[in-house]
Amino acid sequence: MKFSYTVFDSSNKIQKGVTEAANLKEATKLLISQGWYIKKIKPKGKDRIIFKDFSFGGVSLIDKMLLVKHLGTMLKSGVSFTEALEVINDQTTSKKFKKIVTQVAERVKTGQALSNSLAKYPKYFDPLFINIIQIGEESGTLEENLEHLADELDNRLELQRKIKAASFYPAIILAATFGLGLVLAYFVLPKIKRLFETLNFELPLTTRILIWIADVMDKYGLYIILGIIFGFLFLWFLLTRKFVRPFWHWFLLHMPIIKNIIVNYNLTMINRNLGIMLRSGLTIDQSLSTTTKTIRNGVYQQRLQAVLPQIQRGKKLSDSLASFSHSKKNQLFPLLMIKMIGVGERSGRLDESLSYLADYFEKEVDNTTKNLTTILEPILLMVVGLMVGFVAISVISPLYQVTAQFRR
């Protein structure tokens, strides 16, 4: 696979080019190993839809990933914390991120730990990010922990891109269909209505329905469009409220097709976060507590919060997860996951079992997203076809009757 990149070389000059690697992670490692500082890297090719990791004035995931990768590489080369942060600050193009790195570097100069300095920005660096760095500082394995963290962020970024790529095509079709329907109903149908009103015979049912829709849009069309726009804005505002999220997440977990992606994505994040924190030296209850804070799905958060007290009392993780009631149609924690965690607990290699499960569920997400377009394409085309066919029949049927009267 080919990747296009924009980097800064050792003399701080911008270089652009294309490199070939198995995946985004390998391409990033290859560029960093050459002593370059990455400004932008993305897959190249016409067969893939590319998405930029928009941050809207914040800190993007790729900014954090490159921070960790560059920091780990420079620390291995003997560069001090402050020097490494100053170099990263010079290379970054995000104003918000540059400001944060500058403030973190100033705190590190005064003797504060890197983890404590980053913890001042909980909005941008989650507990997983902070705890892994803190454990590395305390145990003397910071470089190794930074590498684990970089891999986790890289995997997370790649997973998000797959989901965005899979949802792009259906979103475009739905938006185009919705826009076409509004234009047709607001601009075209009112004019057709006046033509049909001049006819002196009984119109077909489909035509009468079409005229009714045209009449409604002619009288209240502007209010309907504004109502739809404000309705979407209100829905978006409502879904950002904390008290609504658990209900919304529960609803998504019961939607066909989408629920499989959401379940497998959350299971990927849970297993990967637990595995990386256990490898970094955290205990199982500390790892589970941190994972609970990093998972955004409200339903899974509630389940993990219920598990944590049981783990703190000495109960095994597999037994705690198995205590939840499961149904074949809606398994938040599949039997495979519970059994694999149990095997890892008995063998003393829980982190390896969790890493295996993370890779397994990530492949499930990948397979589902690849098939998503194939599944939704005929459904969307059928919806568009029915809409166009309804309008065509409603318009052509009266014209056919007029033609038949002339023949008589």
HELIX and SHEET records of a PDB file:
HELIX    1   1 LEU A   24  SER A   33  1                                  10    
HELIX    2   2 LEU A   61  LYS A   76  1                                  16    
HELIX    3   3 PHE A   81  GLN A   91  1                                  11    
HELIX    4   4 LYS A   95  LYS A  109  1                                  15    
HELIX    5   5 LEU A  114  LEU A  118  1                                   5    
HELIX    6   6 PRO A  127  SER A  139  1                                  13    
HELIX    7   7 LEU A  142  VAL A  183  1                                  42    
HELIX    8   8 LEU A  184  VAL A  188  3                                   5    
HELIX    9   9 LEU A  189  GLU A  197  1                                   9    
HELIX   10  10 LEU A  205  LEU A  239  1                                  35    
HELIX   11  11 ARG A  245  LEU A  252  1                                   8    
HELIX   12  12 ILE A  258  ARG A  279  1                                  22    
HELIX   13  13 ILE A  284  THR A  294  1                                  11    
HELIX   14  14 GLY A  298  GLN A  312  1                                  15    
HELIX   15  15 LEU A  317  ALA A  322  1                                   6    
HELIX   16  16 LEU A  335  SER A  347  1                                  13    
HELIX   17  17 LEU A  350  ARG A  407  1                                  58    
SHEET    1   A 3 ILE A  14  GLU A  20  0                                        
SHEET    2   A 3 LYS A   2  PHE A   8 -1                                        
SHEET    3   A 3 TYR A  37  PRO A  43 -1                                        
END                                                                             
